Amino acid sequence: MTKKLRCAIYTRKSTEEGLEKEFNSLDAQREACEAYIKSQVGEGWTLFRDQYDDGGFSGGSMDRPALTRLLADVQAKKIDVVVVYKVDRLTRALADFAKIVDVFDAQGVSFVSITQSFNTTTSMGRLTLNVLLSFAQFEREVIAERVRDKIAASKAKGMWMGGMPPIGYDIKDRHLIVNPDEAERVRHIFRRYLELPSVYDLSLDLRATGMAGKRWIARNGRPRCGEEWSSGSLLKLLKRKLYLGLVMHKGKAHPGRHDPIVDQELFDQVQAKIAERAHSYGVRRRPNSSGKLVGIIFDDAGNRMSPIRQKKGPKHIRYYASTATIKRQHDKAGSRPRVRADRLELLVFEKLAELQEATPDAALAKVIVDRDGFTLEAEYTDTAGERRVQSQLVLCKLKLFGGVKRRLGPDGRPPLSPNEPDTNLLLRIARAH
């Protein structure tokens, strides 16, 4: 009697374009695989009921929800054969393919590509697959290089390369056009900053007046809303040379094809004030220190916070982290164990500058970070000549973990969402076999 083989189909598409159609690329892949499985009924092949479809996920990464479920079901011995339309639908990375095949082999699962004759149980079949995957990885890297070159060339010509439209502009025929109402809001923000003491006060002023941020309709038809008028978003807006009619690429400005919103004189005045304020709090910076608040910053559990750096792409981002978190004593850390250093420093020294306007000899003594913001303690001399400490609570958003405010799990990290793959689990599965 022929042994019954449960066959699971895996499909993938790199982009979300076209997925809303009644019959899309994922459906076409699955239909072809189902037809192949039916042709193998005599060999005992049967279609496994669950579907594993990754729409809008790159083949260069293992972080795919459907792939994670597939590997989990393979591990649970629910599947005997994994069927794909082409090898690169499973992965385009040779290292990832080796890990996946190790998991398959450990459970006695076969792997079949219906458009390429492969049998992973033989050494020749494995060699052929590795050669094909090497070419697939090479193709992906070449495509990435072409995209980067195209973006650089297009920006050098002043073209808008897509993404979220900035406030002040709309997108029409893939070009930026001025939105008159929003453009006036942008100019108001620039002028208002020159009238107020700091970016923080500007954010409070805009929220108090109820000025709306950017609103637009995304490709999928859903309404989107932009700025919340935080200090960080406003500072970014005020420094943006896009409003001068320029397009930036890797720190170099190119004349844009869009009209400017802010004139050069107003923009220069704003940049001068930003630079002046940065210098005013930079004077007190401790020498040979990687953080301006080293030694005086604590979390709300009483732990010192130390400067650390984390690499994100080509950049190194500075943070202050609770020493309890650094020592992996997460239960002893405060309500906010890590915070972006540049954003916190900007707000702290802006508030200190405001205190010094009323009390010139005020000196920063301590900063305590909590979930809702921070408490600033400054020392000053009163009229009797005695040193006093003034405390001020500053409520603000100190963004954490890539700008997303998340609940922390017991290990001090954000918990995974139901559809988010656990890459550590995948690595442990691969190493175990």
N, C-alpha and C positions, 0 to 999 in steps of 0.2 A: 504493500500500500504506500502511495506517495505521501511524503511528509508535508503537512500543511505549513506554508511559509507566510508569515504576516508581513506585508510590504507597506512601508510608510513613504509617502511622497513629500519631498522638501522642495519648495519653490522660493525664489528670491528675485527682487528687482531693486536696483540701486537707488532709484528716485521714486518720488510719489506721483510723478506726472503720469496721468492716464489711469490711475488706480480707481478713480471715481466712475469709470466707464462700466457698463453692464458686463462686457467681456474684455478683460484686460490681459496683460502679459502673464500674470500669475495664473489666471484661468487657462490660458493657452498651454503653459508648461504642465499644469496638472492634468489637463485633458489628454495630452500626448503620453504622459506617464501612465495614466489609467488605461489607455489603449494598449500600451506595452505589457502591463500587468495582466490584462485579459488574454493577451496572446500567449502568456506563460501559464495559463490555468492548468495545462497538462502536467506542469512541473510542480503543482501544488501551491502556486502563488495566489494569494488573496489580498484584497485591498484593506489596509488598516483604517479604521473609522476616523481617527483624528486627522486634522489637516495642519500642516506646518508651513505657513506662508509668512515670509518676511518682506513686506512692501516698504520701500524707502530706506533700506539698510545696505551699507557698503559690504562687499565681500572681503575687504581688507581687514575686517575686525570680527572678533568672536562675540561682541556685545550685541546679540540679536535675540529677541524674545522667543521666536519660534525655534531657532537652533538650540537654545537652552532647554526648551521643553523636549525637543527631539532627543538630545543627549541624556536627559533625565529618564525618558521612557526606554531608551536603549539600556541604560544602567539598570532599570527595573525589569529588564528582560521581557518587555512587551512587544518588541519588534525583532524580526529576523532578517529583513532586507530593507535597505534605504535606497530609494530610487530618486534620481534627479534627471533633469533634462540635459544639462551639461555639467561637467566637473566644476567649472568656475561659479556655478550657482551655489555650491556648497561653501567654497572659499576660494579666494584668489591668492592667499598667502601660503607659501610652502610650509612654514613652521606650524601654522594653525592646522593645516591638513594632516601633518604628522601626528598632532595631538588627537585630532578627531579619529583618525584611522586606528590609533592605539586603543581608544575607547571601544571602537567597533570590534577590533580583534579580541579584546579581553572578554567580550560578551558573545563572540562567535557570530557577529552580524556581518552580512555581506553588503557590498556597496556597488551600485549599478548606475552607469550613465547611459541613457537610452540612445543617445546620438553618437556615442563613442564606445567601442567594444572594450570594456574593462572587466577584469576579474581580479580583485584585490587579494585573493588567496594565493596567487602565484607571484614569484619574485619578478618575472618579466612584466606582469601587469602592473605591479607596484612601481617598477622603474619607468614604465611608459607614463603612468600618472604623474610621477614626480617631474618628468621632463615637460609635460604639458602644463603643469602648475607653475613651473619656472617661467615659461613663456607668458602665462596669464598674469603672474606677478610683474614681469617686465612690462607687459602692455599697460597694466594699471599705473605703474610709475611713469611711463612715457606720457600717458594721458594727463596725469597730474602735472607734469612739467609743462605740457602744452597749455593747460588751463592757466597756470601761473604766468607763463609768458604772455598769454592773451590778455590777462588782467593788467599786467604791467604796461603792455603796449596801449591798451585802451585807455587806461588812466593817464598815460603820457599825452594822449590826444584830448584829455579833458572829459572823457565820457563817464557817465554814471554806470556803475557796475552792479546795480541792483541791491536788494536788501530792504530793510525797514526805511521808509522815507523819513527824512529829518523834518522836524517842525519848521514851517515856513515854505515847504515845497510839496508839490504833488508829483506823481509820476504819470506821464502820458507818452505812449509810444516809446517806452524805455528811456525817456529823458526827463530831467528835472525841470518843472515849470513852477514859477512863483505862485504861491497861494496868498493873495493880497491880505486877507484877514489874519492868517497866521504870521505872515511877514511883519505886520505891524506889531504883533505880540513879541516877536523876536527882538525888534528894535526897542520896544518898551523894556524888555529884560535887560538889554545892554545899557540903556540910559538909566534905569532904576538902580542898577548895581553901582553906578558912579555916585548915586545919591545916598546910599546906605552904607553902614560900616563894614559889612562882610557878606559873603555868599550865604552864610547861615541866616542872616537877617533877611536877605533877598528871598530865600525859600519860605520863610515865615510870612513875608509880605504877600507873595504870590498865592499861598494857600489861603491867607485871610481874605484876599480879594476874590478868590474863587476862579482865578484865571485857568482856563482849560488847556490841557496839553494837546498833543497830536492825536487825531482820530482818523482812521482810514479803514477801508474794506480790503481784506486780504484776498488772495487768489481763490481761496475756497469759499468766498462769500461771507466769511465771518467778520464782524466788526472788531477792530483792535484799538487799544488805547495806549499811548506812549508815556511821556514824562509824568512823574509824580512830584516833580519839583523838589527833589532831595538836593542837598548841598553838592553831592558828587555829580549828579546829572547836570546841574546848573553850571558847575565849573567846567565840565566837558563842553557844554553848549557855548559858553563864553570864550573858550579857546579854539573853537572850531573854525578853521579858515575856509570851510565850505561857504560860509556866509559872506566871504569876500569874492566869491566867484571862482574859487580855486578848488582843485582836486588833489588830495594828498595820497602819496604812495611811498611807503617806507621812509617817511620823514622828508620827502621832497615834494614841493608844491608845483603843480602844473595848471596853466590857465584852463578853466572849465568851460563847458559849453552852456552852462546855466547862468542866469543873471544873478548878480550879487544882491544881497538884502541889506547888509550893513556897509557903510562907507569906511574907508581906510582910517580916517581921523578918529571916529568913534571906536573902532576896533583897537587902534593903538592906545587910546586912553584907557580902555578896559584892561589891556594886557599890562600896561604900566602899573596900574593899581594892583593887579594880581601879583606881579613881581615884587612890588613894594611890600605887600603884606607877607609874602613868602619870606622876604629878607628880614622883616621885623621879628618873626618868630624863629628864623634860622640863626640869628645872632646868639641865642641862648643855647644853641645845640652843644651837647657834650662832646669834647674832642675824642677822636679814635673810637667812636661808638657807631654801631650799625643801626641804632634807633634813637630818636630824639627824646624818648620818654624812659630810657633805660634807668632802672633803679627807683623810679617813682610811680610805676604803673602796676596795679594789682587787679585781680578779679574780685568779685564780691564775696568770695570765700576766704579772702586774705592771702591768697597765693601770689607771689610775684609773677609778672608776665615778662617773658624774655623774647627778644627779637629772633625770628627765624625767616628763612627764605624758602620759597617753593617755586620750582621751575614750571612755567606754563607756556609751552611752545618755545619761542626764542627768548622770552622774557623771564626774569626772576621777580616774583611778587613778594614783597615784605609783609610779614604778619607779626603780631604780638601773640604769643601762646602762653597759656597758664603752665607754670612749671609742673603742676600736678598732671596735666595732660601729657607733657613731654616725658614724664616718668611713667606714663601709662596708668596713673592712679586716677582714672576718670571720675570715680565716685567722690573724690575730694576736690574736684575742679568746680569753679563757679558756674553761674548760669550761662555765661558766654566764654567758652574756653579759648577761642581764637578769634582775632579780628584783624581786618586789613589795616596795616600800619599807616599808609599814606592818608587814608580817609580820616582815621582817628586823629592823627597829628594835626591835620588841617583844621578840624573842628575845635580841638583843644586849644590851639594857639590863637584861633580867632576869638574864642571866648576869653582867653587870657588878655588879649589886646584890648577887649572891651572893658575888662576890669581895670586895666592899667590906665585907661582914659580917666577914670574916676579916682583911682589910687595908683599913682605913678610907680611907687616902690613895690607893688604887688609882685611876688615871685611864685612861680609854680612849685608846689610842695608835693602834691600827690594826685593821682588819677585812679579812680576805681571804676572798672568796667562792669556793667551788668547787662541783663537781657534787653532793657529798654533804652540804654544809652550809656552815660557815664556821669560820675560825680567828680567835679574839679575842686581841689583844695588849694588855696593860695594864701601865702603868708604876707602880712603887711604890718606897718607900724602905725599905731593909733595916735591920737592927739596927746596922749600921756607918755608917748615914747615906748610903749610896750608892744611886743610882737604879738599879733593876733592871727588867727586862721579863719578864712572865709570859705564856706562850702557852697557850691552851686550845682544843682542837678540839671543836666542837659538831656532832654529826651530827643532821641534821633534814631535813625536806622543805621546800624553799623553792619553792613552786609557781610555774610559769612558763606563759605563754601561756594565760590564762583558766582556770588551775587544772588543766591537763592536762600531765603530764610527757611530753615528746615528744623523739624524736631530731631533731637539727637537720640540715638539708640544707646544701649548700655555700654557699647564699646567706644562711645564718644564720637561716632560717625553717624551721618544721616541714614536712616533705615532704607532698605530697598523698596521700591514700589512693587506692586504685584506683577507688573509686566517687565520689570527691570532685571536683567540677568546678573547673577552673582559670578563675576569672573574668577574670584578666589576659589569658588567651588569647582569651576571647570578645570582650573589648574590642579587642584587636589585630585580630581578624578583622573586627569591625564597622568600625573606622577605616580598614582597608585598602581598603574598598569604599564 
